[in-house]
Amino acid sequence: MKKTFPKGFLWGGATAANQIEGAYNEGGRGLATSDFARLITDEIRETEGAFDEHVPHNAASAEMVADMKKNPEKWALPKRRGIGFYHTYKEDIALFAEMGFKVFRLSISWSRIFPNGDDDTPNEEGLAFYDKVFDECHKHGIEPMVTLCHFDTPLHLAEKYGGFLSRHTVEAFVHYVETVLKRYKGKVKYWLTFNEINNVLSNPFTSSGLIFDGAPTANTCNPYLGHWQEKFQAVHNQMVASALAVIKCHEIDPEAKMGNMLCRLENYAESTKPEDQLQVLFEDHFNWFFTDVQCKGKYPYYMKRFFDENDITIAMEENDLEVLQQGTVDFITISYYMTYVMRFKGEKVPKPTGRLVSEIKNPNLEMSGWGWPIDPIGFRITLNHIYDRYQLPIFISENGLGAIDQADANGYVEDDYRIDYMKRHIEQMGEAITDGVDIFGYAWWGPIDLISSGTSEMKKRYGMIYVDLDDYGNGTAKRTRKKSFYYYKQVIESNGEDLENS
């Protein structure tokens, strides 16, 4: 049977406001959690053992945070400058259109609309900016798909309320959602609630604005372990916020659809031992939990034992469970980069591993330059698993390869490695469609080079468009087309039928 992508398939690319916009102190924008993500260098990894991109976990200091506010360049905070999209959006969107994009997944910076997150009235300058961005997309025939919160909770809500630990933040989020839904009614047909909502388990400050031990960007514990009560309470509040956003969407703009977004973790057992297979089941449960609630509208049975045996009590308001039932999403979106290998850890009731990359290497897979396993067949497997479980349309909101590119004097990059990665994953996505999986679009993560989410590096490049900037913001910021730019253009023009790299 010939693999055929559906007519009207949405090909495009995905970005996040905190990784491309810059202009953190322009246009009335307030500070967000992402503004405190600093560049992780080899020295920091070696001396501070940083687990993610934020202030090192062993630094507890309101003084450090205050200094980061006053002297951002001293701390190397690349997300504050991004790649300048706030000023270059017309040029960048025109390049996306040249590739043939049908969809552009981007996010709104919440603190650009409400500088503190919970202001009474929105910032008109911020609203007007996104009006211009969406208008520019439509001018080129590109459909915007907009994430409401992509790792950038307003800092005020994190510092004063502990982010989504507080129902105040839920109320502020719903007010923000209502504001943008009304403002962009008719301009945005596809919305996503929270980016990679499951990342709260490993990066609580990034994902949910959680604060441990008194310092907003300094988790004094290993962020992969502990604080289960706080993390799962924040998860509950975010899932209620997500459901309320879906309900608001259906009320305000019945023509629009609201989806979720999961960092999909497909797990393999290290061996045929039953114990290793059981570990896979446990790990799958921790990943499925989020989509089970958002898609099925209720807490799954398997979380009760984990909550009971870890003394987790979720504080719920009277109608929370009804809200979760009413606010199920219209479609599912995922990020997919790699698969994981699991080994039994000897725990009667396991806790989430929570690591971005599996500690156990799969000898059957090649690795990216950042040690991420490359597994196109795993892509097909996970798409089948998702559709089998939920029977909802699927959109691939992130898939891509981070690499160190060598540009020539003209800014051109011969990135056949990126083309190969793309080709193999699109082939397997086509196989999943032939299997019967309902997939309606695909967005390459980072169609243009941007600041890395995990390490705030610029040298880890995903884009098909080269941006002449280094980790410290040096360079011309000139945009040039890589070889993969022309390849993706060919793929889109043929609706996924011509995948040859010529």
C-alpha positions as CSV (number, residue, x, y, z in Angstrom):
1,M,0.0,0.0,0.0
2,K,1.4,3.4,-1.0
3,K,2.0,5.8,1.9
4,T,0.1,9.0,1.3
5,F,-0.1,12.0,3.5
6,P,-3.7,13.4,3.7
7,K,-4.7,16.2,1.5
8,G,-4.3,19.4,3.4
9,F,-1.6,17.9,5.7
10,L,-0.2,20.7,7.9
11,W,3.6,20.9,7.3
12,G,5.5,23.5,9.2
13,G,7.8,24.3,12.0
14,A,7.7,25.0,15.8
15,T,9.3,27.6,18.1
16,A,8.8,29.2,21.5
17,A,8.6,32.8,22.4
18,N,11.3,32.5,25.1
19,Q,13.8,31.0,22.6
20,I,13.3,33.4,19.7
21,E,11.7,36.7,20.6
22,G,14.3,38.4,22.7
23,A,13.2,42.0,23.6
24,Y,12.6,40.9,27.2
25,N,12.4,44.5,28.4
26,E,10.7,46.0,25.4
27,G,7.0,46.6,24.6
28,G,5.9,46.5,28.2
29,R,6.9,42.9,28.7
30,G,7.4,41.7,32.3
31,L,10.0,39.2,33.5
32,A,9.3,35.5,33.2
33,T,10.9,32.3,34.6
34,S,12.7,31.8,31.3
35,D,14.6,35.1,31.7
36,F,16.7,33.4,34.4
37,A,17.8,30.5,32.3
38,R,21.6,30.9,31.9
39,L,24.0,29.4,29.4
40,I,25.3,26.1,30.7
41,T,29.0,25.8,29.8
42,D,31.2,22.8,30.2
43,E,32.7,24.6,33.2
44,I,29.3,24.9,34.9
45,R,28.5,21.3,34.2
46,E,31.8,20.2,35.7
47,T,31.9,22.5,38.8
48,E,28.3,22.9,39.7
49,G,26.7,19.7,38.3
50,A,23.9,21.6,36.8
51,F,20.9,19.5,36.1
52,D,19.1,21.9,33.7
53,E,19.6,25.4,32.4
54,H,18.8,27.4,35.5
55,V,20.8,28.8,38.3
56,P,22.8,25.9,39.8
57,H,20.8,23.8,42.1
58,N,23.3,24.2,45.0
59,A,23.0,28.0,44.9
60,A,20.3,29.4,47.3
61,S,20.3,33.1,47.0
62,A,17.8,35.9,46.7
63,E,21.0,38.0,46.2
64,M,21.9,36.0,43.1
65,V,18.4,36.5,41.6
66,A,18.6,40.2,42.3
67,D,22.0,40.4,40.7
68,M,20.6,38.5,37.6
69,K,17.9,41.1,37.3
70,K,20.4,44.0,37.5
71,N,23.3,42.5,35.5
72,P,21.9,40.0,33.0
73,E,25.0,40.0,30.8
74,K,27.2,39.0,33.7
75,W,25.2,35.8,34.0
76,A,25.0,35.0,30.3
77,L,21.2,34.8,29.9
78,P,20.7,34.2,26.2
79,K,17.0,33.7,26.3
80,R,16.6,37.4,27.1
81,R,17.9,38.3,23.7
82,G,16.7,35.2,21.7
83,I,17.4,35.6,18.0
84,G,15.6,38.9,17.7
85,F,12.3,37.6,16.3
86,Y,10.5,40.4,18.0
87,H,12.0,42.7,15.4
88,T,12.6,40.3,12.5
89,Y,9.3,38.4,12.5
90,K,8.4,39.6,8.9
91,E,11.7,38.4,7.5
92,D,11.5,35.1,9.4
93,I,7.9,34.3,8.4
94,A,8.7,35.1,4.8
95,L,11.4,32.5,4.9
96,F,9.0,30.0,6.4
97,A,6.6,30.8,3.6
98,E,9.3,30.2,1.0
99,M,9.7,26.7,2.4
100,G,6.0,26.3,1.9
101,F,4.8,26.2,5.5
102,K,1.2,25.5,6.1
103,V,1.4,25.9,9.8
104,F,3.7,27.7,12.3
105,R,3.6,26.6,15.9
106,L,4.7,29.5,18.1
107,S,3.9,30.6,21.6
108,I,2.6,33.8,23.2
109,S,4.7,35.2,26.0
110,W,2.2,35.5,28.9
111,S,4.2,38.3,30.5
112,R,4.1,40.2,27.3
113,I,0.3,40.4,27.6
114,F,0.1,40.6,31.4
115,P,3.6,41.8,32.7
116,N,3.0,40.4,36.2
117,G,0.8,37.6,35.1
118,D,-2.2,38.7,37.1
119,D,-2.6,42.4,36.1
120,D,-6.2,43.6,35.8
121,T,-5.8,44.9,32.3
122,P,-3.6,43.6,29.5
123,N,-0.7,45.3,27.9
124,E,-2.0,46.6,24.5
125,E,1.5,46.8,23.0
126,G,2.0,43.1,23.6
127,L,-1.4,42.2,22.2
128,A,-0.7,44.3,19.1
129,F,2.6,42.6,18.5
130,Y,0.9,39.2,18.2
131,D,-1.8,40.7,16.0
132,K,1.0,41.7,13.6
133,V,2.6,38.2,13.8
134,F,-0.6,36.4,13.1
135,D,-1.5,38.8,10.3
136,E,1.9,38.2,8.7
137,C,1.3,34.4,8.9
138,H,-2.1,34.7,7.2
139,K,-0.6,37.0,4.6
140,H,1.6,34.1,3.5
141,G,-1.1,31.4,3.9
142,I,0.3,30.0,7.1
143,E,-2.0,28.8,9.9
144,P,-0.7,29.8,13.4
145,M,-0.8,27.1,16.1
146,V,-0.3,28.9,19.4
147,T,0.9,27.5,22.7
148,L,-0.5,29.5,25.6
149,C,2.3,28.8,28.1
150,H,5.7,27.5,26.9
151,F,8.1,27.4,29.8
152,D,7.7,31.0,30.7
153,T,5.5,31.6,33.7
154,P,5.5,35.3,34.7
155,L,8.2,35.7,37.4
156,H,5.9,37.6,39.7
157,L,3.6,34.6,40.0
158,A,6.5,32.3,40.7
159,E,8.1,34.5,43.4
160,K,4.9,35.5,45.1
161,Y,2.7,32.5,44.7
162,G,4.9,29.6,43.9
163,G,3.6,29.4,40.3
164,F,1.0,26.7,39.7
165,L,1.2,25.5,43.3
166,S,-1.4,28.3,43.8
167,R,-4.9,28.5,42.6
168,H,-4.3,32.2,42.2
169,T,-2.0,31.3,39.2
170,V,-4.8,29.2,37.8
171,E,-7.2,32.1,37.9
172,A,-4.6,34.4,36.4
173,F,-4.0,31.9,33.6
174,V,-7.7,31.6,32.8
175,H,-8.0,35.4,32.6
176,Y,-5.0,35.5,30.3
177,V,-6.5,32.7,28.1
178,E,-9.9,34.5,27.9
179,T,-8.1,37.7,26.9
180,V,-6.2,36.2,24.0
181,L,-9.0,34.0,22.8
182,K,-11.3,37.0,22.4
183,R,-8.5,39.1,20.9
184,Y,-7.4,36.6,18.3
185,K,-10.8,35.0,17.5
186,G,-10.8,34.1,13.8
187,K,-7.0,34.6,13.6
188,V,-6.0,31.4,15.5
189,K,-7.8,28.1,14.9
190,Y,-5.4,25.9,16.8
191,W,-4.4,26.4,20.4
192,L,-2.2,24.4,22.8
193,T,-2.5,24.8,26.6
194,F,0.9,23.9,28.2
195,N,4.1,22.9,26.5
196,E,5.3,19.5,27.6
197,I,3.2,19.5,30.7
198,N,4.9,16.4,32.0
199,N,8.2,18.2,32.4
200,V,7.2,19.5,35.8
201,L,8.5,16.2,37.2
202,S,12.1,17.0,36.1
203,N,12.1,20.8,35.6
204,P,9.5,22.2,38.1
205,F,10.6,25.9,37.9
206,T,10.8,25.8,34.1
207,S,7.5,24.1,33.6
208,S,5.3,25.4,36.4
209,G,7.1,28.3,38.2
210,L,7.6,26.1,41.3
211,I,10.0,27.4,44.0
212,F,11.7,25.2,46.5
213,D,13.8,26.3,49.4
214,G,13.0,30.0,49.0
215,A,15.0,30.9,45.9
216,P,12.9,31.1,42.7
217,T,15.6,29.8,40.4
218,A,17.6,27.7,42.8
219,N,16.3,24.2,43.5
220,T,18.5,23.0,46.4
221,C,17.4,19.4,45.7
222,N,18.1,17.2,42.8
223,P,15.2,18.3,40.5
224,Y,14.7,14.8,39.3
225,L,13.9,13.5,42.8
226,G,11.5,14.4,45.6
227,H,9.0,17.1,46.2
228,W,6.3,14.8,44.8
229,Q,3.6,16.5,46.8
230,E,4.3,19.9,45.4
231,K,4.9,18.7,41.9
232,F,1.7,16.7,41.6
233,Q,-0.3,19.4,43.2
234,A,1.0,21.8,40.6
235,V,0.3,19.2,37.9
236,H,-3.3,19.0,39.1
237,N,-3.7,22.8,39.1
238,Q,-2.3,23.0,35.6
239,M,-4.6,20.3,34.3
240,V,-7.5,22.1,35.8
241,A,-6.2,25.3,34.1
242,S,-5.9,23.4,30.8
243,A,-9.5,22.1,31.1
244,L,-10.8,25.6,31.9
245,A,-8.9,26.9,28.8
246,V,-10.6,24.2,26.6
247,I,-14.0,25.2,28.0
248,K,-13.3,28.9,27.4
249,C,-12.1,28.1,23.8
250,H,-15.3,26.3,23.0
251,E,-17.4,29.1,24.4
252,I,-15.6,32.0,22.9
253,D,-14.6,30.6,19.5
254,P,-16.5,27.4,18.6
255,E,-14.6,27.2,15.3
256,A,-11.2,26.9,17.2
257,K,-9.7,23.8,18.7
258,M,-7.6,23.3,21.8
259,G,-5.0,20.6,22.2
260,N,-2.5,19.5,24.8
261,M,1.2,18.9,24.4
262,L,3.2,16.0,25.9
263,C,6.9,15.2,25.8
264,R,6.3,11.6,24.7
265,L,8.6,9.1,26.3
266,E,8.5,5.7,24.5
267,N,10.2,3.1,26.7
268,Y,11.9,-0.2,25.9
269,A,12.8,-2.9,28.4
270,E,16.6,-3.5,28.7
271,S,15.9,-7.3,28.7
272,T,13.2,-9.9,28.5
273,K,13.2,-10.1,32.3
274,P,9.6,-9.6,33.6
275,E,11.0,-7.1,36.1
276,D,12.3,-4.9,33.3
277,Q,9.0,-5.2,31.4
278,L,7.2,-4.1,34.6
279,Q,9.5,-1.1,34.9
280,V,8.4,-0.1,31.4
281,L,4.8,-0.3,32.5
282,F,5.5,1.9,35.5
283,E,7.4,4.5,33.4
284,D,4.6,4.5,30.8
285,H,2.1,5.2,33.4
286,F,3.9,8.3,34.6
287,N,4.0,9.5,31.0
288,W,0.4,8.6,30.1
289,F,-1.0,10.1,33.3
290,F,-1.0,13.6,31.8
291,T,-2.8,12.7,28.6
292,D,-5.1,10.3,30.4
293,V,-6.5,13.2,32.4
294,Q,-6.5,15.7,29.5
295,C,-8.0,13.3,27.0
296,K,-10.2,11.1,29.1
297,G,-11.2,13.7,31.7
298,K,-10.4,11.7,34.9
299,Y,-7.6,10.5,37.1
300,P,-6.4,7.0,36.0
301,Y,-6.6,4.1,38.5
302,Y,-2.8,3.5,38.6
303,M,-1.9,6.8,40.3
304,K,-3.8,6.0,43.5
305,R,-1.2,3.6,44.8
306,F,1.6,5.9,44.0
307,F,-0.2,8.8,45.8
308,D,-1.0,6.6,48.8
309,E,2.5,5.2,49.3
310,N,4.2,8.5,48.8
311,D,1.8,10.5,51.1
312,I,0.6,12.6,48.3
313,T,-2.8,14.3,48.9
314,I,-4.1,16.4,46.0
315,A,-6.0,19.5,47.2
316,M,-9.1,19.8,44.9
317,E,-11.8,22.4,44.8
318,E,-15.4,21.2,44.7
319,N,-15.9,21.1,41.0
320,D,-12.4,20.2,39.8
321,L,-13.3,16.7,38.7
322,E,-16.3,18.0,36.8
323,V,-14.1,20.6,35.1
324,L,-11.6,17.9,34.0
325,Q,-14.4,15.9,32.5
326,Q,-15.8,18.9,30.6
327,G,-12.5,20.3,29.4
328,T,-11.0,17.4,27.5
329,V,-8.8,18.4,24.6
330,D,-9.8,18.2,20.9
331,F,-6.5,16.8,19.7
332,I,-3.1,15.6,21.0
333,T,0.3,17.0,20.2
334,I,3.6,15.6,21.1
335,S,7.3,16.3,21.0
336,Y,9.3,13.2,19.9
337,Y,13.1,13.1,19.9
338,M,14.2,9.8,21.2
339,T,13.3,6.5,23.0
340,Y,14.4,5.3,26.4
341,V,15.7,2.0,27.9
342,M,14.4,0.9,31.3
343,R,15.8,-1.5,33.9
344,F,14.0,-2.6,37.0
345,K,15.1,-0.4,39.9
346,G,13.9,-2.6,42.7
347,E,11.1,-0.3,43.9
348,K,7.8,-1.9,44.8
349,V,6.1,1.3,43.8
350,P,8.6,3.1,41.4
351,K,9.0,6.8,41.3
352,P,9.4,8.6,37.9
353,T,12.9,8.5,36.4
354,G,12.3,12.0,35.1
355,R,15.5,12.3,33.2
356,L,15.6,13.8,29.7
357,V,17.9,11.2,28.3
358,S,18.0,7.5,29.4
359,E,20.9,6.6,31.6
360,I,21.0,3.2,29.8
361,K,22.3,3.3,26.2
362,N,20.6,1.4,23.5
363,P,23.3,-0.4,21.5
364,N,21.1,-0.7,18.5
365,L,20.7,3.0,17.9
366,E,23.1,5.8,16.8
367,M,23.4,8.9,18.9
368,S,23.2,12.6,18.1
369,G,26.1,14.9,19.1
370,W,24.3,15.5,22.4
371,G,24.0,11.8,23.2
372,W,20.3,11.6,22.2
373,P,19.4,8.2,20.6
374,I,18.0,8.5,17.0
375,D,15.1,6.1,16.6
376,P,12.7,6.7,13.7
377,I,11.0,3.4,14.1
378,G,10.3,4.3,17.7
379,F,8.4,7.3,16.2
380,R,6.0,5.0,14.4
381,I,5.6,2.8,17.5
382,T,4.7,5.7,19.7
383,L,2.3,7.2,17.2
384,N,0.4,3.9,17.1
385,H,0.4,3.6,20.9
386,I,-1.0,7.1,21.3
387,Y,-3.8,6.6,18.7
388,D,-4.6,3.2,20.0
389,R,-5.1,4.7,23.5
390,Y,-7.0,7.9,22.7
391,Q,-8.5,7.7,19.1
392,L,-7.9,11.5,18.8
393,P,-6.2,13.3,15.9
394,I,-2.5,13.8,16.5
395,F,-0.2,16.7,15.5
396,I,3.6,16.4,15.8
397,S,4.4,19.6,17.5
398,E,8.1,18.9,17.8
399,N,10.6,16.7,16.1
400,G,14.2,17.6,15.2
401,L,17.9,17.2,15.5
402,G,20.3,19.5,17.4
403,A,23.8,19.6,15.9
404,I,26.9,21.8,15.6
405,D,26.7,23.2,12.1
406,Q,29.7,24.4,10.2
407,A,28.7,27.3,8.0
408,D,30.8,28.5,5.1
409,A,31.7,32.1,4.4
410,N,28.2,32.7,3.0
411,G,26.4,31.2,5.9
412,Y,25.5,28.0,4.0
413,V,25.4,24.7,5.8
414,E,25.6,21.3,4.1
415,D,23.6,19.6,6.7
416,D,22.9,16.1,5.2
417,Y,22.8,14.7,8.8
418,R,19.7,16.8,9.5
419,I,18.1,15.8,6.2
420,D,18.7,12.1,6.9
421,Y,17.1,12.5,10.3
422,M,14.1,14.3,8.8
423,K,13.8,11.8,6.0
424,R,13.8,8.8,8.2
425,H,11.3,10.2,10.7
426,I,8.9,11.4,8.0
427,E,9.1,7.9,6.4
428,Q,8.0,6.3,9.6
429,M,5.3,8.9,10.2
430,G,4.0,7.9,6.7
431,E,4.1,4.3,7.8
432,A,2.0,5.2,10.9
433,I,-0.5,7.0,8.7
434,T,-0.7,3.8,6.5
435,D,-1.2,1.9,9.8
436,G,-4.3,3.9,10.3
437,V,-3.1,6.6,12.7
438,D,-4.9,9.9,12.3
439,I,-2.1,12.5,12.0
440,F,-2.9,15.9,10.6
441,G,0.4,17.8,10.7
442,Y,4.1,17.9,11.4
443,A,6.2,20.7,12.8
444,W,10.0,20.5,12.7
445,W,11.4,21.8,15.9
446,G,13.4,24.9,15.3
447,P,12.9,25.7,11.6
448,I,15.3,28.6,12.4
449,D,18.3,28.4,14.7
450,L,17.2,29.4,18.2
451,I,18.4,29.3,21.8
452,S,18.4,25.8,23.2
453,S,15.7,25.1,25.8
454,G,17.8,22.8,27.9
455,T,21.2,24.5,28.0
456,S,20.6,28.0,26.5
457,E,23.2,27.3,23.9
458,M,23.1,28.7,20.4
459,K,25.7,26.2,19.1
460,K,23.1,23.4,19.4
461,R,21.3,24.2,16.2
462,Y,18.1,22.7,14.9
463,G,17.2,25.1,12.2
464,M,17.0,24.9,8.4
465,I,17.8,28.6,8.5
466,Y,21.2,29.5,9.9
467,V,21.4,32.5,12.3
468,D,24.8,34.1,12.6
469,L,24.9,34.4,16.4
470,D,27.0,32.5,18.9
471,D,26.3,31.5,22.5
472,Y,27.1,35.0,23.8
473,G,25.1,37.0,21.2
474,N,28.1,37.8,19.0
475,G,27.5,37.9,15.2
476,T,25.4,39.7,12.6
477,A,22.1,37.7,13.2
478,K,21.9,37.4,9.4
479,R,19.6,34.6,8.2
480,T,20.8,32.2,5.5
481,R,19.3,29.0,4.0
482,K,20.9,25.7,4.8
483,K,20.7,22.7,2.5
484,S,17.9,21.3,4.7
485,F,15.8,24.4,3.8
486,Y,15.6,23.3,0.2
487,Y,15.0,19.7,1.2
488,Y,12.1,20.5,3.4
489,K,10.7,22.8,0.7
490,Q,10.8,19.8,-1.6
491,V,9.0,17.6,1.0
492,I,6.2,20.1,1.5
493,E,5.7,20.7,-2.3
494,S,5.3,16.9,-2.8
495,N,3.2,16.5,0.3
496,G,5.7,14.0,1.7
497,E,6.0,11.9,-1.4
498,D,9.5,13.0,-2.5
499,L,11.9,12.3,0.2
500,E,15.1,11.8,-1.9
501,N,18.1,13.9,-0.9
502,S,19.5,15.1,-4.2
